[in-house]
Amino acid sequence: MGRLLVGFVLGLFLFAPAGCGPKEDKDKVCREGESFAKACKEYGRCVRSDSKMGGTFCHSINNDDCRASTIACKEMGRCGASGEKSAVDCVVVSEADCENSDGCKINGFCGLKKNSEGKNTCMATKAEHCRKSQKCKDESICHLGEDSCFNVHMGNR
């Protein structure tokens, strides 16, 4: 009787219908796949979607992935998901993200401003942003221009 019960239980596991096993991690290819993992780590593109025409795309639609990204968040201040299901890139959601980015420390891109496309971006918006930047210390790029800092002797580029 015991062997029969063990055989029955093993049969359930071996021949269970699809969907009863562990859930497939469809995003794994974006996080660990050879050609996608770098974009996930650097830009937060870690959520997979497959196009109707074939092919895999990885999107930045998860706030945690964006916040963990080394280039998008750490360097550029793009630390949030846009909320769009097909968003490719993380977005700037707060001035605090700009202030904590390498772009602020190096170039003075510490303020939040809308770009020509109407999207939030990190830019120098105050003279103090320029004066506190590494470029001011190293290259005398200390004056506020229209969208960035500049060296008064080289002109506003």
C-alpha positions as CSV (number, residue, x, y, z in Angstrom):
1,M,0.0,0.0,0.0
2,G,2.9,2.4,0.9
3,R,4.6,1.8,-2.4
4,L,1.4,2.4,-4.3
5,L,0.9,5.7,-2.5
6,V,4.5,6.8,-3.1
7,G,4.1,5.9,-6.8
8,F,0.9,7.9,-7.0
9,V,2.4,11.0,-5.4
10,L,5.5,10.8,-7.7
11,G,3.2,10.5,-10.7
12,L,1.5,13.7,-9.7
13,F,4.8,15.6,-9.7
14,L,6.1,14.1,-12.9
15,F,3.0,14.3,-15.0
16,A,1.4,17.5,-13.5
17,P,-0.3,19.6,-16.1
18,A,1.4,22.8,-17.3
19,G,1.0,25.8,-15.0
20,C,1.2,23.8,-11.8
21,G,5.0,24.0,-11.5
22,P,7.1,27.0,-10.6
23,K,6.2,30.2,-12.4
24,E,8.5,31.0,-15.3
25,D,10.6,34.1,-14.8
26,K,10.0,35.8,-18.2
27,D,12.2,38.8,-17.2
28,K,15.2,36.6,-16.5
29,V,16.5,37.0,-20.1
30,C,16.7,40.8,-19.5
31,R,18.5,40.5,-16.2
32,E,20.8,37.6,-17.1
33,G,20.8,37.2,-20.8
34,E,24.1,37.6,-22.6
35,S,23.0,40.6,-24.8
36,F,20.6,42.2,-22.3
37,A,22.1,42.0,-18.8
38,K,24.3,45.1,-19.3
39,A,21.4,47.2,-20.3
40,C,19.5,46.0,-17.2
41,K,22.3,46.9,-14.9
42,E,23.3,50.2,-16.5
43,Y,19.9,51.5,-17.7
44,G,17.3,49.6,-15.7
45,R,15.9,47.9,-18.8
46,C,15.0,44.7,-17.0
47,V,11.4,43.9,-17.9
48,R,10.8,41.7,-20.9
49,S,8.2,42.1,-23.6
50,D,8.0,40.3,-26.9
51,S,7.0,42.1,-30.0
52,K,4.2,40.7,-32.3
53,M,6.7,40.7,-35.1
54,G,9.2,38.6,-33.2
55,G,12.1,39.6,-31.0
56,T,12.6,40.5,-27.3
57,F,12.6,44.0,-25.9
58,C,13.6,44.9,-22.4
59,H,12.0,48.0,-20.8
60,S,12.5,50.3,-17.9
61,I,9.1,50.0,-16.2
62,N,10.1,49.0,-12.6
63,N,11.2,51.7,-10.1
64,D,13.5,49.4,-8.3
65,D,15.4,48.5,-11.5
66,C,15.7,52.2,-12.4
67,R,16.9,53.2,-9.0
68,A,19.6,50.4,-9.1
69,S,20.8,51.4,-12.6
70,T,24.4,52.5,-12.7
71,I,24.3,54.9,-15.6
72,A,20.6,56.0,-15.8
73,C,20.2,56.8,-12.1
74,K,23.8,57.2,-10.7
75,E,25.2,59.2,-13.5
76,M,22.1,60.9,-15.1
77,G,19.6,61.2,-12.3
78,R,17.0,59.0,-14.2
79,C,15.9,57.0,-11.2
80,G,12.2,56.3,-11.8
81,A,10.0,54.4,-14.1
82,S,7.8,56.5,-16.4
83,G,4.7,54.5,-15.8
84,E,4.4,53.7,-19.5
85,K,4.3,50.0,-20.2
86,S,6.5,50.3,-23.3
87,A,9.0,52.8,-21.8
88,V,12.6,52.1,-22.9
89,D,14.3,54.4,-20.5
90,C,14.1,55.4,-16.9
91,V,13.1,59.0,-16.2
92,V,13.9,61.9,-13.9
93,V,11.2,62.1,-11.3
94,S,12.6,64.5,-8.7
95,E,15.2,67.2,-8.3
96,A,16.7,65.1,-5.4
97,D,17.6,62.4,-8.0
98,C,19.4,65.1,-10.0
99,E,21.2,66.4,-7.0
100,N,22.5,62.9,-6.1
101,S,23.7,62.1,-9.6
102,D,27.3,62.2,-10.9
103,G,26.0,64.7,-13.5
104,C,25.4,67.2,-10.7
105,K,28.8,66.6,-9.1
106,I,30.7,66.7,-12.3
107,N,28.8,69.1,-14.7
108,G,26.4,71.0,-12.3
109,F,23.3,69.2,-13.7
110,C,21.6,69.5,-10.3
111,G,18.2,71.1,-11.2
112,L,15.1,69.7,-12.7
113,K,13.9,71.2,-16.0
114,K,11.8,70.2,-19.0
115,N,13.8,69.5,-22.2
116,S,12.7,70.4,-25.7
117,E,10.5,67.2,-25.8
118,G,8.8,68.3,-22.6
119,K,10.4,65.5,-20.5
120,N,12.1,66.1,-17.2
121,T,15.9,66.3,-17.3
122,C,18.7,67.3,-15.1
123,M,20.3,70.6,-16.0
124,A,22.1,73.4,-14.3
125,T,19.4,75.8,-13.3
126,K,21.2,77.9,-10.7
127,A,24.6,79.6,-10.7
128,E,25.6,77.7,-7.6
129,H,25.1,74.4,-9.4
130,C,28.0,75.5,-11.8
131,R,30.2,76.8,-9.0
132,K,30.0,73.6,-7.0
133,S,30.8,71.3,-9.9
134,Q,34.0,69.5,-10.6
135,K,34.2,71.1,-14.1
136,C,34.3,74.5,-12.3
137,K,37.2,73.4,-10.2
138,D,39.1,71.7,-13.0
139,E,38.2,73.7,-16.1
140,S,36.8,77.0,-14.9
141,I,33.3,76.1,-16.3
142,C,31.6,78.0,-13.5
143,H,29.0,80.3,-15.1
144,L,25.3,79.5,-15.7
145,G,24.3,79.5,-19.4
146,E,20.9,78.7,-20.9
147,D,21.0,74.9,-20.3
148,S,24.4,74.3,-18.8
149,C,27.5,75.8,-17.3
150,F,30.2,77.5,-19.4
151,N,33.6,79.1,-19.1
152,V,33.1,82.9,-19.4
153,H,36.4,83.1,-21.5
154,M,35.2,80.5,-24.0
155,G,31.7,81.8,-24.4
156,N,28.3,80.2,-23.8
157,R,28.2,77.0,-26.0
